[in-house]
């Protein structure tokens, strides 16, 4: 009876209460979104600055997310909680990221740089898995969770081999894409200190559905190093393509 009364009460909430509840959810989503760029730990001041919320509101929402297991308290602030990680596992399995993990870890160990897999969604390159090397790792090797496909190495590695009729809104300038097609890999050199390199992952019909990418400081990813690791990245992409045949992560490019 208590449950029935509670449900009836929830149904009869006023528009103001409904909007208030919706706003609370939107703010919680905004707080979680602060970690999308790969931030491992953020102070509450940083969370407030990124969301535009008052510090008191950001703190209250962060505490609620901690209670729900979606955030955790770290030494210097807040970080993603294990509850959120467990929620992310089913979609990663559905996408086939678990089948790609062994190949990515083998590549990372072989080149001593983090290897990542991304797909294109709604004009962005979305990183779905990153495998760290057993040594010589640093945070700079982890790509952002979402990057504009047209300006990121992993995004352009996909777009270069995508048919124009699949959408132009996410496409980079054609001369740049033509260069990627000729070389077989894409490079993002927009950051003065970091270099990113990516190769496409094809399905059985040579349609790209993802990209394998690495990034590191320019002092490590020199031109000779890039020439040396690209063949290993391409072999890994071919292995991933074969292992993901049963559940490929199809590319979805905005066709509007």
Secondary structure, DSSP 8 states (H G I E B T S, - for coil): -HHHHHHHHHHT--HHHHHHHHHHHHHHHHHHHTTTT--S-B-HHHHHHHHT--HHHHHHHHHHHHHTTSEEE-SSSEEE-HHHHHHHHHHHHHHTHHHHHHHHHHHHHHHTS-EEEEEEETTEEEEEEEE--SSS--GGGS--SEEETTTSHHHHHHHTTS-GGG-STT---HHHHHHHHHHTSEEE--SSSEEEEEEEEE-TTS-EEEEEEEEEETTTS-HHHHHHHHHHHHHHHHHHHHHTGGG----B----
